[in-house]
Amino acid sequence: MSQLPETPLTNRPKMHTGVPSSLTTAQRWVLRGTAVADAPCGLWFLEAVAGRTGTTPDEPIDATVEELISRGFLVDTAAGLRLASIALRDDVLRDTPPSVRQALREAAAEVLADAGRPAQAARQLLRVLPAVSRSARALAARLAVDPAVGPSLAADLLLATPAPGAADARLTWLVDVADNLYLAGRVDETLRMLHREVAADRYGPLQRAMLLGRLGAYYATQRPSLSLTYLGRALNQELDVAGRSWTLTMLASLAARFGHPDAAELVAAAERAHERSPSPGGAIRLALANAARATATGDLHRAARILREVDAGEPAARTQAIFLRVDRVANQIALGRHVDATTALDSVAAEIDMLGAVAQPLVTALDCVLRLTTGELAEAEARARLALTGRGAALPAQARADLLATVVEVLLRRGEVAAARELLARERPAVGWPDDMQWFRLGCAAAGDPDPGRHAALLGAAFAVPDRSMAPVLLVPHHGPRLVRAALALGDRRRAETLADHLKRAAGMANNALWRGVAHQVDGLLTGDPAALRAAVRLLRTTSARPALADALHDLARSPGLPPAEAPGLLAEAAAMYTRMGAAGGGDGTRDQDGTAATTAGDDAGRPAVAALTPAEVRVAELLAIGMTKQEAARDLFVSFHTVDTHLRSIYAKLGVHNRVKLALVWESRDNG
């Protein structure tokens, strides 16, 4: 077969950056329509926009497009038509009169909305709002409630249109804006807007109660005390039946989550109000409340049934549906169903744009919890640090404390006690319920310090939480024994016994190997009975909770009733597990009081476990240690970048290193012993 001769460079279409005056009207219109599209577009798009604007080009659009391609103004790609350069696009838009540009964008929005592309349509409208026609404003209102339009884009659409003048209409608009801002994770912006409206005092008691209730709902992840205060104030206002139903179901769901002493009565009142007047999302709020009450007592199976049976498909319940998904994942983690939890987290993360960015910090914190529970310490720390540095002050208080707890716990397990203490010293935990509940996991992390008495305020908050709710304790299985161990170290045996009683009752309800193992472990810590600790180790071996097993092995090795000859083997096994997890310094209680690692398993116990690497991991480690990038290693091994990245995370965890420099040092010294 003969080949076509290659087009000489001198004969190829010239790439234009200006808008020549010699262009025909049809050519100029096509360039403008393509520029307004803001993305590669099809011929159908240009024809539909022409129809919407009533434009009748002098020449057929398809012929005009072909001419512009041949002259180098347009490029035809797999994704669609686009202008030859960004500079040309800018020139075309500058050359387009504002009124024409606005008409084109309005038409483009209508075309995209009709074509089932609401998000693209919304972005077109945002370019010209609020100066648009009445029909375009109606389209903006319709797109703002379309489930396919993300909440941040929906909020921007609503904010870009003038607020209604009438009080009732303005309030409806305001609530829609606030809900979307909150879902988008723009919580501070939401709170400021609502506070301004409350201060303006332009509404009657019914509307004022609605605003106070919304404030209460949105403070839940920031300041639980303010959340309950505002919801209580809303209930004290003059409420209609629908408003009372919404406010009571919201208050009941949060009260149950925070372990309110009157949670049972509030849930019962909310259920009666919801029966009389169902409110959007009310069924989900009641399910969250009842599941939280079940989890508070350790009845994880009942909580799972409640969360599984509620319908999350109601479009008006988008805000609550997010928290339902998050609570379902938390329940799976607490039950030790770690594979199911991983799958569920991946699903939520993939849908985060539609679910709402407000859930992102909560999902990231849960992901870190899951990785801590299963021993992926390096990955948990990396994700927590990324979230803390990437979001900063925008993080809700609860999520920030949980992510910081992950970093502190991994540092302590690695033996970097000074670094962990430096982070903890900056924190000023809230005093008093319910705000102190947000500091629970950070208190659990601090309990791993060889000298837990340094962190009295954090430990005090952590010790108090299980008296109100077991939910936070049940999320990470090794935290319960850690708190018992810390209480004993501080000489507070009564507190240790109370914590153990809570854990044993919860284990009786969960009735699985994970929590029966934890119950035996805390019993062995209190009694010093090696038989209880042996039972804990036996049960925990059947689970994927590797840190809990390693800690139980270490507790058994240090049990005073254990025959001395058995201790070295148990300590060596625990040390090997810690090393494979990246906890080169050991687990809780394995360090001296100055924070240095204790040499309980011989001189070789802390060496990186190179032998634990799989053959595939060895090949990756060798290439990266000699200076190859991950992309280069992937090409050399004929695997994907993702595969190399996965192997690298496992290598870091097993070797107890955290960057390429340390990996190279370990690899150079592996043969020198």
ZAMARGU-4260 file (C-alpha; in steps of 0.2 Angstrom, whole numbers, plus 5000, padded with zeros to 4 digits):
<rodrens>
0) 5000/5000/5000 | 5007/5017/4995 | 5009/5030/5008 | 5003/5048/5007 | 5017/5060/5007
5) 5019/5070/5023 | 5012/5088/5022 | 5027/5099/5021 | 5028/5111/5036 | 5027/5126/5024
10) 5010/5119/5018 | 5002/5116/5035 | 4988/5127/5041 | 4995/5142/5050 | 4989/5144/5068
15) 4981/5161/5070 | 4980/5172/5086 | 4971/5187/5080 | 4954/5190/5072 | 4956/5195/5054
20) 4944/5208/5048 | 4943/5198/5032 | 4933/5184/5040 | 4915/5182/5034 | 4900/5184/5046
25) 4897/5165/5046 | 4915/5162/5050 | 4916/5175/5064 | 4900/5168/5072 | 4907/5150/5072
30) 4923/5156/5081 | 4912/5166/5094 | 4901/5151/5097 | 4916/5139/5099 | 4925/5152/5111
35) 4909/5154/5122 | 4908/5135/5124 | 4923/5136/5136 | 4927/5117/5131 | 4928/5107/5115
40) 4911/5107/5107 | 4902/5097/5094 | 4894/5103/5078 | 4877/5099/5085 | 4881/5112/5099
45) 4884/5126/5087 | 4869/5122/5076 | 4858/5122/5092 | 4865/5138/5098 | 4862/5146/5081
50) 4844/5140/5082 | 4841/5147/5100 | 4848/5164/5095 | 4839/5165/5078 | 4855/5167/5069
55) 4855/5162/5051 | 4873/5161/5045 | 4876/5165/5026 | 4885/5148/5024 | 4881/5131/5031
60) 4889/5129/5048 | 4898/5112/5044 | 4906/5120/5028 | 4911/5135/5038 | 4919/5124/5051
65) 4929/5114/5038 | 4935/5130/5031 | 4941/5137/5048 | 4950/5120/5051 | 4959/5121/5035
70) 4964/5139/5038 | 4971/5135/5056 | 4958/5144/5066 | 4949/5128/5073 | 4956/5111/5078
75) 4946/5096/5077 | 4950/5084/5092 | 4942/5068/5098 | 4934/5078/5112 | 4927/5091/5099
80) 4930/5107/5091 | 4941/5120/5099 | 4950/5136/5094 | 4968/5134/5089 | 4975/5143/5104
85) 4970/5152/5121 | 4976/5168/5114 | 4965/5166/5099 | 4950/5162/5111 | 4954/5178/5121
90) 4955/5188/5105 | 4938/5181/5099 | 4929/5185/5115 | 4936/5203/5116 | 4930/5205/5098
95) 4913/5200/5103 | 4901/5214/5109 | 4895/5211/5127 | 4877/5210/5122 | 4881/5196/5109
100) 4892/5187/5121 | 4878/5187/5134 | 4865/5181/5121 | 4877/5167/5116 | 4880/5161/5134
105) 4861/5161/5138 | 4858/5151/5122 | 4872/5139/5126 | 4865/5137/5144 | 4848/5132/5137
110) 4856/5120/5124 | 4867/5112/5137 | 4852/5110/5150 | 4841/5102/5136 | 4856/5090/5132
115) 4857/5084/5149 | 4872/5093/5154 | 4866/5104/5169 | 4883/5107/5177 | 4890/5114/5160
120) 4874/5124/5158 | 4876/5131/5176 | 4894/5137/5172 | 4888/5146/5157 | 4874/5156/5167
125) 4887/5161/5180 | 4897/5170/5167 | 4883/5182/5164 | 4872/5183/5180 | 4864/5193/5186
130) 4861/5203/5170 | 4851/5190/5161 | 4833/5188/5154 | 4819/5182/5165 | 4819/5165/5156
135) 4838/5163/5160 | 4834/5167/5178 | 4821/5154/5178 | 4834/5141/5171 | 4846/5146/5185
140) 4833/5142/5198 | 4829/5125/5190 | 4848/5121/5188 | 4851/5125/5206 | 4840/5111/5212
145) 4846/5098/5199 | 4855/5084/5208 | 4868/5083/5194 | 4874/5101/5199 | 4886/5101/5213
150) 4881/5111/5229 | 4895/5124/5227 | 4889/5128/5209 | 4871/5128/5215 | 4875/5140/5229
155) 4885/5152/5217 | 4870/5151/5205 | 4858/5157/5218 | 4869/5170/5225 | 4872/5177/5208
160) 4853/5180/5206 | 4845/5195/5215 | 4837/5189/5232 | 4818/5191/5232 | 4811/5206/5240
165) 4796/5198/5250 | 4801/5191/5267 | 4794/5173/5264 | 4802/5172/5247 | 4818/5179/5253
170) 4819/5166/5267 | 4816/5151/5255 | 4830/5158/5244 | 4841/5160/5259 | 4838/5143/5266
175) 4842/5135/5249 | 4858/5146/5248 | 4863/5141/5265 | 4860/5122/5262 | 4870/5122/5247
180) 4884/5132/5254 | 4885/5120/5269 | 4885/5105/5258 | 4899/5113/5248 | 4910/5114/5263
185) 4909/5133/5264 | 4903/5132/5282 | 4910/5148/5288 | 4902/5157/5274 | 4886/5149/5278
190) 4887/5154/5297 | 4891/5172/5293 | 4876/5174/5281 | 4864/5166/5294 | 4871/5177/5308
195) 4868/5193/5297 | 4850/5188/5294 | 4846/5184/5312 | 4854/5201/5317 | 4844/5210/5303
200) 4828/5204/5312 | 4817/5207/5297 | 4807/5191/5300 | 4793/5185/5311 | 4795/5172/5325
205) 4792/5157/5313 | 4805/5163/5301 | 4817/5167/5315 | 4815/5150/5322 | 4820/5142/5305
210) 4836/5153/5305 | 4841/5148/5322 | 4837/5130/5318 | 4848/5131/5303 | 4862/5139/5313
215) 4861/5124/5326 | 4862/5111/5312 | 4877/5119/5304 | 4887/5121/5320 | 4886/5103/5324
220) 4904/5099/5317 | 4911/5116/5324 | 4904/5119/5341 | 4892/5106/5347 | 4887/5117/5362
225) 4882/5131/5351 | 4873/5118/5340 | 4862/5112/5354 | 4860/5130/5361 | 4853/5137/5344
230) 4841/5122/5341 | 4835/5124/5359 | 4832/5143/5356 | 4823/5138/5340 | 4811/5126/5349
235) 4807/5140/5361 | 4801/5151/5347 | 4783/5151/5340 | 4784/5136/5327 | 4771/5129/5316
240) 4769/5110/5315 | 4781/5108/5300 | 4795/5119/5308 | 4793/5110/5325 | 4795/5093/5316
245) 4811/5099/5307 | 4819/5106/5323 | 4815/5092/5334 | 4821/5078/5322 | 4838/5089/5320
250) 4840/5091/5339 | 4836/5073/5342 | 4849/5067/5329 | 4863/5078/5337 | 4858/5075/5355
255) 4859/5056/5352 | 4876/5059/5344 | 4883/5069/5358 | 4876/5058/5372 | 4863/5070/5378
260) 4856/5063/5395 | 4838/5067/5388 | 4841/5059/5371 | 4828/5046/5373 | 4815/5058/5377
265) 4820/5070/5363 | 4820/5056/5350 | 4802/5050/5356 | 4796/5068/5354 | 4804/5070/5337
270) 4796/5054/5331 | 4779/5060/5336 | 4781/5077/5328 | 4788/5068/5312 | 4772/5057/5311
275) 4761/5072/5312 | 4771/5082/5299 | 4785/5073/5290 | 4799/5085/5285 | 4812/5083/5271
280) 4826/5072/5278 | 4816/5069/5294 | 4816/5050/5292 | 4835/5050/5290 | 4838/5062/5305
285) 4828/5050/5316 | 4837/5035/5309 | 4854/5043/5313 | 4847/5047/5331 | 4841/5029/5334
290) 4857/5022/5327 | 4868/5034/5338 | 4858/5029/5353 | 4861/5010/5349 | 4880/5013/5346
295) 4881/5023/5362 | 4877/5007/5372 | 4888/4997/5361 | 4874/4989/5351 | 4883/4990/5334
300) 4872/4977/5326 | 4856/4986/5329 | 4864/5002/5323 | 4868/4993/5307 | 4851/4987/5304
305) 4844/5005/5307 | 4856/5013/5295 | 4854/5000/5282 | 4835/5001/5282 | 4832/5019/5280
310) 4830/5026/5262 | 4843/5039/5257 | 4836/5042/5240 | 4824/5057/5244 | 4831/5072/5234
315) 4826/5085/5247 | 4836/5075/5260 | 4853/5078/5252 | 4861/5086/5267 | 4857/5071/5279
320) 4860/5058/5266 | 4879/5062/5267 | 4879/5059/5286 | 4870/5043/5283 | 4883/5037/5272
325) 4897/5042/5284 | 4888/5034/5298 | 4886/5018/5289 | 4905/5017/5285 | 4909/5021/5304
330) 4898/5006/5309 | 4907/4994/5297 | 4924/5000/5304 | 4918/4998/5322 | 4911/4980/5318
335) 4928/4975/5311 | 4921/4974/5293 | 4936/4982/5286 | 4935/4976/5268 | 4917/4982/5267
340) 4922/4999/5275 | 4936/5001/5262 | 4924/4998/5247 | 4911/5010/5255 | 4924/5024/5258
345) 4930/5022/5240 | 4911/5024/5234 | 4908/5040/5245 | 4925/5047/5239 | 4920/5045/5221
350) 4904/5054/5223 | 4910/5068/5234 | 4907/5081/5222 | 4888/5077/5221 | 4886/5072/5239
355) 4895/5088/5245 | 4912/5093/5250 | 4907/5096/5268 | 4909/5077/5269 | 4927/5077/5263
360) 4935/5080/5280 | 4924/5067/5288 | 4928/5054/5275 | 4946/5058/5276 | 4946/5056/5295
365) 4937/5039/5293 | 4949/5033/5280 | 4964/5037/5292 | 4955/5028/5306 | 4952/5013/5295
370) 4971/5013/5291 | 4976/5015/5309 | 4965/5001/5314 | 4972/4989/5300 | 4990/4995/5303
375) 4993/5005/5287 | 5002/5018/5298 | 5012/5027/5285 | 4998/5029/5273 | 4986/5035/5287
380) 4999/5048/5292 | 5002/5054/5274 | 4984/5057/5271 | 4981/5066/5288 | 4995/5078/5285
385) 4989/5081/5267 | 4972/5085/5273 | 4978/5096/5288 | 4990/5106/5277 | 4978/5107/5262
390) 4962/5113/5271 | 4970/5122/5286 | 4958/5133/5295 | 4944/5127/5284 | 4943/5110/5292
395) 4929/5108/5305 | 4935/5107/5322 | 4930/5088/5324 | 4939/5083/5308 | 4954/5093/5312
400) 4956/5085/5329 | 4954/5068/5322 | 4967/5070/5308 | 4979/5078/5321 | 4976/5062/5332
405) 4981/5051/5317 | 4998/5060/5315 | 5002/5060/5334 | 4998/5042/5336 | 5009/5037/5321
410) 5023/5048/5328 | 5022/5040/5345 | 5022/5022/5338 | 5037/5027/5328 | 5046/5032/5343
415) 5046/5051/5338 | 5040/5056/5355 | 5047/5074/5355 | 5038/5078/5339 | 5022/5071/5345
420) 5023/5081/5361 | 5027/5097/5351 | 5010/5095/5342 | 5000/5091/5357 | 5007/5105/5367
425) 4999/5118/5355 | 4982/5111/5358 | 4969/5118/5370 | 4955/5106/5372 | 4938/5112/5375
430) 4932/5110/5393 | 4915/5103/5396 | 4902/5093/5387 | 4898/5092/5373 | 4913/5101/5365
435) 4926/5090/5374 | 4919/5075/5364 | 4928/5082/5349 | 4945/5079/5358 | 4942/5061/5361
440) 4953/5053/5348 | 4967/5066/5351 | 4966/5061/5370 | 4968/5042/5364 | 4983/5047/5354
445) 4990/5056/5369 | 4987/5041/5380 | 5001/5032/5370 | 5014/5044/5377 | 5026/5035/5388
450) 5022/5048/5401 | 5003/5051/5398 | 5002/5062/5413 | 5009/5076/5402 | 4992/5077/5394
455) 4980/5078/5408 | 4967/5089/5400 | 4966/5078/5384 | 4966/5062/5394 | 4952/5069/5405
460) 4942/5073/5390 | 4945/5055/5383 | 4941/5047/5400 | 4924/5055/5402 | 4917/5052/5384
465) 4913/5033/5387 | 4902/5038/5401 | 4890/5046/5389 | 4893/5036/5373 | 4903/5021/5367
470) 4903/5027/5349 | 4920/5035/5348 | 4928/5021/5358 | 4921/5008/5347 | 4929/5016/5331
475) 4947/5011/5334 | 4948/4994/5344 | 4966/4997/5351 | 4960/5014/5359 | 4950/5005/5373
480) 4965/4995/5380 | 4976/5010/5378 | 4965/5021/5389 | 4964/5007/5402 | 4983/5006/5401
485) 4985/5025/5403 | 4973/5025/5418 | 4983/5012/5427 | 4999/5021/5423 | 4992/5036/5431
490) 4986/5026/5447 | 4967/5029/5443 | 4962/5011/5445 | 4943/5016/5447 | 4943/5024/5430
495) 4952/5009/5422 | 4939/4998/5429 | 4925/5009/5423 | 4932/5009/5405 | 4934/4990/5406
500) 4916/4988/5411 | 4910/4999/5396 | 4921/4989/5384 | 4915/4972/5391 | 4897/4977/5389
505) 4900/4983/5372 | 4909/4967/5367 | 4894/4957/5374 | 4883/4966/5362 | 4895/4966/5347
510) 4899/4947/5350 | 4912/4945/5337 | 4930/4940/5338 | 4937/4958/5338 | 4927/4965/5353
515) 4928/4949/5363 | 4947/4950/5360 | 4947/4968/5366 | 4937/4963/5381 | 4949/4949/5386
520) 4963/4961/5384 | 4957/4974/5396 | 4952/4961/5408 | 4970/4954/5407 | 4977/4972/5410
525) 4967/4974/5426 | 4969/4957/5433 | 4987/4953/5427 | 4980/4936/5421 | 4990/4929/5406
530) 4975/4917/5402 | 4964/4932/5398 | 4978/4940/5387 | 4981/4923/5378 | 4962/4923/5374
535) 4964/4941/5368 | 4978/4936/5356 | 4970/4920/5350 | 4954/4930/5345 | 4963/4945/5338
540) 4973/4934/5327 | 4957/4931/5317 | 4955/4949/5313 | 4963/4962/5302 | 4966/4974/5317
545) 4985/4972/5317 | 4989/4986/5330 | 4977/4978/5342 | 4985/4961/5340 | 5003/4968/5342
550) 4998/4978/5358 | 4989/4962/5365 | 5005/4952/5361 | 5016/4965/5370 | 5004/4966/5385
555) 5004/4947/5386 | 5023/4947/5386 | 5024/4959/5400 | 5011/4950/5411 | 5018/4946/5428
560) 5010/4929/5428 | 5018/4923/5412 | 5032/4911/5413 | 5048/4921/5409 | 5054/4909/5396
565) 5039/4914/5385 | 5041/4932/5385 | 5056/4934/5373 | 5046/4925/5359 | 5031/4936/5362
570) 5041/4952/5362 | 5050/4947/5346 | 5033/4943/5337 | 5026/4960/5343 | 5041/4969/5338
575) 5041/4961/5320 | 5023/4966/5318 | 5026/4984/5324 | 5041/4985/5311 | 5030/4978/5297
580) 5017/4992/5301 | 5030/5005/5301 | 5030/5007/5320 | 5049/5005/5321 | 5049/5011/5339
585) 5036/4998/5345 | 5019/5000/5352 | 5011/5007/5368 | 5022/5005/5383 | 5037/4999/5374
590) 5048/5015/5377 | 5057/5021/5392 | 5051/5037/5400 | 5062/5048/5390 | 5054/5042/5374
595) 5068/5031/5368 | 5064/5014/5361 | 5065/5000/5374 | 5076/4985/5368 | 5064/4971/5373
600) 5067/4960/5359 | 5085/4960/5356 | 5096/4971/5345 | 5089/4965/5329 | 5071/4968/5333
605) 5070/4986/5327 | 5079/4983/5310 | 5069/4986/5295 | 5060/4970/5289 | 5067/4969/5272
610) 5064/4951/5272 | 5045/4955/5274 | 5045/4963/5256 | 5036/4953/5242 | 5047/4950/5226
615) 5037/4963/5217 | 5040/4976/5231 | 5059/4971/5231 | 5060/4975/5212 | 5051/4992/5215
620) 5062/4996/5230 | 5078/4992/5221 | 5074/5004/5207 | 5068/5018/5218 | 5083/5017/5229
625) 5095/5020/5215 | 5086/5036/5210 | 5072/5031/5197 | 5056/5040/5198 | 5040/5031/5200
630) 5036/5034/5182 | 5052/5027/5176 | 5051/5012/5188 | 5033/5008/5180 | 5040/5009/5163
635) 5055/4998/5167 | 5044/4985/5176 | 5030/4986/5163 | 5017/4990/5176 | 5006/5005/5179
640) 5011/5020/5189 | 4997/5016/5201 | 5004/4998/5204 | 5021/5006/5208 | 5013/5019/5220
645) 5004/5005/5229 | 5020/4994/5231 | 5029/5010/5238 | 5016/5013/5251 | 5018/4995/5257
650) 5037/4996/5256 | 5037/5012/5267 | 5025/5003/5280 | 5036/4987/5281 | 5052/4996/5282
655) 5047/5010/5294 | 5053/5024/5282 | 5044/5039/5275 | 5053/5046/5261 | 5065/5040/5246
660) 5081/5046/5255 | 5078/5034/5270 | 5073/5020/5258 | 5090/5022/5249 | 5099/5022/5266
665) 5090/5006/5271 | 5093/4998/5255 | 5112/5002/5255 | 5114/4995/5273 | 5103/4979/5271
670) 5118/4968/5267 | 5129/4975/5281 | 5118/4970/5295
</rodrens>
